[in-house]
Amino acid sequence: MSDVLDLRAVTVRRGQSLLLDAVDLAVDDGERWVVLGPNGAGKSTLLSVAAGRLFPTAGTVGILGEVLGTVDVFELRPRIGLASTALSRAVPASERVRDVVVTAAYGVTGRWQESYERDDLDRAGELLGLLGVGHLADRTYGTLSDGERKRTQIARALMTDPELLLLDEPAGGLDLGGREDLLRRLTALAADPAAPTTVLVTHHVEEIPVGTTHALLLREGRSVASGPVEEVLTSAQLSAAFGLRLDVTARGGRFSARAA
């Protein structure tokens, strides 16, 4: 079994819809993965399964040495850092940014009567600073831009010092400057040997941080290719995944693609 994630023939059905079709994914400690594919490919569904928040219809899901369905997910989830749009929507607009981050220690999305140590508050501030939003700690979440919310969510995902970090479209909707600044910070995180194993979902190869080691391509719920990033992110493989002839180029660890 792989150290961090071991998904075997994972299938997810919802009514007549087949969201994932016998997908395999093996992620080992220290790897940095990207999951790519068009809209409706099953990327976010796969991330929900990997987070222990969605049980598959069929297949086996190994997460951090545990098997989903045989473990208490409420004990497993604190070991996983998750940043997603769905989680962001659950945060009260009136919540202070620092509290959005610190409440990850209790697995809640709104501070109530929990008690936090000074060290917890300091760590939340440090993580916000790491993501470039430390100056927003006392603002309310509802006043933040999309980019600021995404950075806050990543800081929250790191709060519990997770063994696995899952990022669902962290650069989605950002302008060029915001995207590049965030990717610079994610590149630094990928280069840190103490950082958690990471799986990042995106639609665009331009949003892949330098230091990404492996890639999985999905199309219509099925795996197109999986393995080392330089073997998977080729013109032929990406063309098959997106159903369009693409020219893919790589320079300095960054990728770009355009129609052939």
N, C-alpha and C positions, 0 to 999 in steps of 0.2 A: 504494500500500500504506500502511495506517495505521502510525504511528510505532512503536507498542508491541505491539499485538495485531491480527492480521488473519486471522480464522477465516472460511473460506468453505465453505459446504455441508458442514460437518464432521459425519460420521456415525460412531458407534461401536456395533458389535455385539459381543455376547458370547453365543455359541451362538445360541439362538433369541430372545434378548432384544435389543431395540433401545434402547440407552441414550441415544443422541443421534441426532436425525434431521434432517440437513441444516441445522445451526445456523450462522448468521452472527453474527460479533461483530467490531466495529472499534473499537479503543481507541487514542486518541491521547495524546501526552505531556501530563502534568499532569492528566488526567481522574481522577475518583474514581467507580468503578462499584460497584453492588450487583447481585448475581444472586439473585433470589427465585423460590420455587416450592415446591410441596408435597413431601413425602417421595417419593423415586423419580423426581423430575422430571429428574434428570441434572445437578444443580448441581455436585456434587463431581467427577463425571466430567469436566465441562467444565473445572473448575479444574485437574485432573490433566493434561489436554491442554494448557492454557495454560502449565503449569509445565514442559512438555517431558518429562513422566514417563509419558505414555500416548500412543501413536500411534493416530491415527484409522483406522477401516476404510476411509473414503473422505473426500475433501475435502482442502483445503489449509490448513496452519497456519503463519502467519507470526508469529514472536516476535522482537521487538527487531531487526527488519530481516533476520532469518534465516528460512529455510524449513525446517520440521521434516522430516527425512528427507534433507536435503542438508548438514547441519551436525553437527559433533561436539557431542552434547548435554552432554558433560562439560565443555565449554568454555562452553556456553550457560547451564547451570544456576546457576553462581555469580553470574550477573547477575540472578537471580530470587530474591526472598525468599519463602519458603513457610512458612506456619504451618497445620498440619492435625492432625487426630486421628491419622491413620496415622503421621505423622512423630513425634508425641509418643509413640506406643507403641513406637517403635524406640529411644527413649532409655533406657539402663540406669537402673534405679531407684537405683543406688548412685552415679550421676554427680553431682558437685557442680553446683549451679545455674550458677555462673560458667562452668564448663567446658561446660555445655550450650550456652551462648551462644557462647563463643570458638571452639569446634570447628567452627562454621559456616564459618570461614575456610578449612578444609580439606575441607568438605563431608562430615564424618563425624559420627556421633551418639554416639561414645564416645571419650574422650581416651585415647591410648595413649602413643606416643613422639614425638608432634609437639612442635615447639618454637615458642613464641609470644613475641613481643616485649612489652615492658612496655606499649607503646601499645595492643596488642590487648587485653590484660587490662583496661587503663583504659577502653577503649571498651566492653567488655562490661559493666563496672560502671556506666558512664554510661547505657547503654541499659536495664539493669535498673532503674536509678533513674527513668528517663523513664517506665517502665511501672509504677512504684510497688512494685517488689519488690526494690529494691537491698539491703534489710536481709536478704534471704534468700540472698545470694550464696554463702555457705558451707554452706548446707543441702544435703541430698541431694534429688535430684529426686523420689524415691519418697515423701518425706514431705510434699510439697506438696499443697494442695487443687487441685481442678479449675481454679478461677479463677487460682490462682497459676501453675499449669502453662501455662495459655493465655497469660498475660502473659510468661512466660519464653520461650515459643515465638515470640511476636511480637518480643521483643528479639533472639532468635536470627535471625529472618528479616531483621532490619534490620542485622545485624552486618557484612555484606559491602558495605554501602552500595548496595543493589540498584537497578536501574533500574525494576523491576517488583515490586510487593509483592502477594502473593496470600494472603488470609486466609479460611480455611474455618471458618465459624461461630465467630468469636472470642468471642462472648458466650453461646454455647450452654451451658446448664447452670448459669449464674451466678445467684446470688440478686439481688434488686432493687438492693441497694447496690453489689454487685460489678459488675453490668451498667452502672449509671449512671456509676460511677467509670471503668470501662474506656472507655465511650463518650465521656466527657469527654476522655480522653487521645487517643482516635482522632480526635476532632474537632480537637484541637490539631495533630495530625499532618496532617490533611487541609488545614488552613489554612497549613501551612508550604510555601512555594513550592519549597523544596529537597527536600521529601519525594518519594519515588518515586510514580509512577502506581500506583493501587491498584485491585484487584478484590476485593470482599468478598462472601462467600456467606452467606446467612442464610435462615431460614424465616419470620422475623417482621419486620414493618416497624418495630416498636418498637426493633429493634436496629440501625437504620441511623444512622450518625453524621451530625451536621450537617456540611455541606460536600460531601456526596455529590452528584455532578453528573449521573450517568447511571444507568440501570437496565435490566436485562434480565429479563424474566419467562419462566420455562420451565414447561411442563406436558407430562408423558409424553415427555420428550426433545425436544420441539419448542418453538420460540420463539413466544411469544404476543405480545410487544411488546418493543421496544428503542428507546432514545433518551434525551433529556433527562428527568431524574427527575420533573419536575413534569408532563410529558406522559404518562409511563408509569404512575406510581403513582396511578392514579385508581380510583374505586370500580368502574367497569365493567371496566377492565383486570385488576385484581386478582381480581375475581369470576370472570372467565374463566379465570384461571390456577389458582385454588384450587377451582373448581367449586362455589362457594357465594356467595350474595348477600352482599356486604360493603359496609359504609359506611367509607370511608377519610377521615381528617381529617389536616390538616397544620397545625402551629403552631410557629413559631420554627425551622423547619428539621427538626423531628421529626415522625414519622408515627405514627398509631395506626389500628387497624382492629378492627371488631367485626361480628358477623353482623347483617344488616339485618333 
